[in-house]
Amino acid sequence: MNNYRKLRKIRKVYFGYEEIAKVLGISFDSARVEAGRFVKYGLIIRIKRNIYVLREVWSKLDREERFLLANILQVPSYISLMSALDYYRITTQIQQDFFESVCLRRTKEISLEGVMFNYTKINPKLYFGFVKVKDFFIATPEKAFLDALYLSLLGRYKFDKTSLDYNKFNLNNLKTLAKKFPRRVQRAVKEYV
């Protein structure tokens, strides 16, 4: 496992065949084979094709690093719903090892090493209202709430509306963003603010 010691020199959250080839001094094709061996022995975790995380790094990832991986697992996507509202400390519901994102592709769940990444497809016209924080994309607080409200009105999402601190929303932003949603969402917003 001398090669694994060399692999531990990679100082990134995730890496691919290129980095494996470089640190081990092998070809790209050989790096693919080595990656498969490392996964088989449980030394690295395959996130998706050509994206890996050292097992020892995985266990120490903070929430923001897991948000980054959530963005990578399904492209394009951004952190939203209760995961974003928890991040902004707008809800009393704390989520651990469960990360919710909004995406343009299909709705799906991905379980990796006891961590659940949940993706909910949204109408492409509503795919806006997110920002880049550090290295990951996340909905603004107002957009995270509107995404949750919109999906709940469609019967595709359940959340505890009473757990939210509505005083933490920027009301002007909320009203402006709500205008881009269907009328029933706009009416529902008036009930909460």
Secondary structure as UniProt FT lines:
FT   HELIX           2..7
FT   TURN            8..9
FT   HELIX           17..24
FT   HELIX           28..40
FT   TURN            41..42
FT   STRAND          44..48
FT   TURN            49..50
FT   STRAND          51..54
FT   HELIX           55..58
FT   TURN            59..60
FT   HELIX           63..73
FT   STRAND          77..79
FT   HELIX           81..87
FT   TURN            88..89
FT   STRAND          98..103
FT   STRAND          108..112
FT   TURN            113..114
FT   STRAND          115..121
FT   HELIX           124..126
FT   STRAND          130..133
FT   TURN            134..135
FT   STRAND          136..139
FT   HELIX           141..153
FT   TURN            154..155
FT   HELIX           161..163
FT   HELIX           166..168
FT   HELIX           171..178
FT   TURN            179..180
FT   HELIX           183..192
//
